[in-house]
Amino acid sequence: MLQNAKQTSALQVDAVHFGAAALAVAAMVVFPTADALAKSLSGVVPLLVIVWVRFCGAALLITPLYLMRVRQWPTKRAIAVETLRAAIIIVAFGCFVFSFRTIQFAEATTYYSVAPIVAAGLSVLLLKERMTGFKMLALGLGMFGVLVALKPSVAPQPGAFFALSSGLLYGSYLFLNRVVAVRWDMFQTLFLQFWIGSLLLFPLVLSDLGPELLPHLPRLFAISVISVLCNLMLFAAFQRAESSFLAPFMYVEVPSALAMAVLLF
């Protein structure tokens, strides 16, 4: 009986981890679509406006879900943490879009893909997650693929450093995703993050908001929709599994971005 109970428990844990991995993979496959849309607007719409619309549109979309599900005010600590996360993602997304000035979309995404290693490393160091042989092998293979795609013998353009900075910041954001996922409600967390990001950026974009943006609203709105969907999937994944387990699965963003680059650019 005890043996059967242990086997059943192990199967349940495996099912939860499989579900978490599937959510993370789905989010990482879809996320490059938003980046590709941002790339298509680069040079046409001011950088900060692209980032602000991403936050503001996502905030408007998540608010009804938050009001329907959450019945308590967020704590001061939750607000402080989401302010930090919003600031990190603002700078990360800004660096990523800025990198398009000197490098191609696919190359930028490849540099950006150091994020899973950063997330896994911080989780092992600070959250004391266990780094198994499987996790090390998966991360190593992912990093090897990144190095092959980057062609290290070629001198990097200045934009590569912005893309790399974006990856380092996003890795920190993913680490914090695990921290907040096990402590606070998903809808409350995203509600705070999106609205705080919108408010932080609003004074900086106010002078750039005008009727000339109207033709670009469909693509800007699409970026917000994708952001909400992918953040919901990622948050749900981090509720179910450790960062160090999920990190290797996030490398699927690289082939997804490369496919996007071939199809669109």
N, C-alpha and C positions, 0 to 999 in steps of 0.2 A: 504493500500500500504506500509506504513512504517513498519507495523508488518511483512508483507511478506518479506520485504527487510532484516529485522533483522533476521528472520528465515533462509533465504537464506545465509546470512553472517555467521551465527552460523554453518550451515551445511558445509560451505566451510572450516571454521576453524577446525571443527571436522575431515573432510576428510584429511586436511593437517597434523593434529596431528596423525591420524591413519596411514598415509603413513610414517611419521617419526618413529613411534613406530615399524612398520613393518620392516623398514630399520635397526633400532637398534637391533631388535630381530634377524634378518638374520645375521648381523655382529657378534653378540655374540654367535650364534649357530655355526658359521663357525670358529671363532677365535681359539677355543681349538684344532683344527686340526693342526695349526701351532705350538702351544705349545706342542702337542703330538709328532710332528716330531722333535722338539727341544729336548724333553725328550729322544727320541730314539737315538739321536746323542750325548747325554750327556755322557762324559767319553771316547768318540771316537774322537770327534772333539773338539778342545779347545773352551771354553765358548765364549771368545771374537770373535773368528772367526764366530761362529754361529750368534752372534749379528751383526757383520760387514756385513756378506753376506746378512742378512735380509735387512739391509739398502741399501747396494750397488745394490743388485738385484732389489729391489723396485725402486731405483733411476733410473736405466736403463729402467725399464718398464714405469715409469711415465713421463720420459723426452719427448718422442714423443707426448704424449697427451698435455703436457704443451706447447711445441713449436707450436702445431696446434691451440691452443685456446687463449693463452695469448700474448698480443702485447705490454706489457710495462715491464720495469725493476722493480723488487721489491724495496720497500723503505727500508731504514736503520732500521726502527722500525720493519718492517716485518721480516727482517733477524735476528734481535736480539731476537724477540719472538720465531722464529723457532729454533734458536740455543738453547734457554732454553728448548723448547719442545723436541728437539732431545736429549739433555742431560738427561732430565727426563726419557724418554722412554728407553734410553740406560741402565741407572742404574736400572730401573724397570724390564726390560727384563732380565738383568744380574742377579739380585737378585732372580727372579723367577726360572731361570734355575739352579742357584747355590743351591736353596733349594732342588732340586732333590737328592742331595747327602745324605740327611738324612730322607726325607719324600717322600711319594708316590705322583704321579701326581695328583690324585683326591683330596688328602688332601691339596696340595699346591694351587690348584685352589680355594678350598673353603676358605682358608685364604685370598687369593687374592681378593675374592669377597666383601671385604669391600669397594672396589673402588666406587660403585654407591652411597654409603652413603657419602663418602668424596666429590664426585662431587656435589651431591645435597646440602650438607651443605655449601660448598664454594659458590655455586651459590646463595643460599638464603642470605648469609652474605655479599657477595661482589657485586653481581649483582642485589640484592634486588628482586629476584624472589619470587613469592608468594607460601608459603607452605600450600597447602590445606589439608583437612582431608583425601581425597583419596590418595594423595601422601604420607602422613605420614603412613597411614594404609598399603599401598603397600610396602614401605620401611621396615616397622616393620615386616611384614610377611616374606619378603625376608631375613631379618636379623635373624629372628627366625629359618628359614630353614637352614641358615648357621650354627647357633649354634647347631642345632640338628645333622647336618652332622659332625661337629667337635668333638662331644662328649666331652664337657668341663671338665668332670671328669678325663680325661686322660691327663697326663702331656705332654705338647708339646715338640717336638724335636727341636734342634737348627734351623733346616731348616724352621720351622714354622715362625720364626721371619723374615727370609729373604722373605718368601712368603707374610707375612703381610706387610712388608716394600714395597714390590712390589705393593700390593694393594693400599697402601696409596699414593704412587707415581703415580700410574695409575689413581687414582681418581683425583689427581691434573691435570694430563694430559687431562682427560675428561672435567674438568672444563675449561681449556684453549681452548679445542676444541670448546666450545660454544662461547668463546670470539673471536676467530679468524674466526669462521664460519660466523659471521654476519659482519665481517669487510673486509675480503680478499677473493680472488678467491680460490676455492678448489684446482685446479691443481697447482697453484703457491705455495700455502701453503705446499702441500705434496712434490712438487719438492724441495723446500728449505729444508724441514725437512729431507728427505731421503738423499740428497747430503751432507748436513751439518753433519748428523750422520755418513755417510761414511767417510768423511774427518777427523772427530774427532777421529775415531777408527783406521784409516789406519796405523798410525805409531806404534800402539800397536799390530797389527796383522801381520805386514809385515814379521816378522821372522817365522811365522807359516804357511805361504802360500806356498804350494808346491804340487807336483804331487800326494802325498798321499791323497789329498782331492778329487781327481777326482771321485772315486767310490761313494762319498757322495753328489756329485753335484745335482743329481735329487731331493733329499730330501731338500737340502739347497735352491734350486731354487723354490721348491714348497712352502717353508716358505715365500719367497719373494712375490710370486704370491698371496698367501692368505692374506698377509699383505696389499698389494695394494688394493685388492678387499674390504677387511673389512674396511680399512681406508676411502675409497671412500664412502662406505655405511654409516659409522658413521658420516663422515663430512656432508653428505647430510641430515642425520637425525638431526644433530645439527643446520643446517641452517633453519630447519622447526619448531623446537620445543625447549623449554627450557630444561636445564640440569635436573632440579628437576622433570620435567614430564617424561623424558626418563629414569632416573636412575632406577626406579623399574623394567622396562622391561629388564634391563641388567642382572638381576639375572638368566635369562635363560641360561647363560653361565655355571652355576653350574651343572644342570642336563646334559647339553651337554658334559661337561668335564667328569662327572661321567660315562656317556655312553661310551665315548672315552676310559676311563681307563679300563672299563670292556672288551671292544672289542679288545683293542690293548695290554694291559699290564696285 
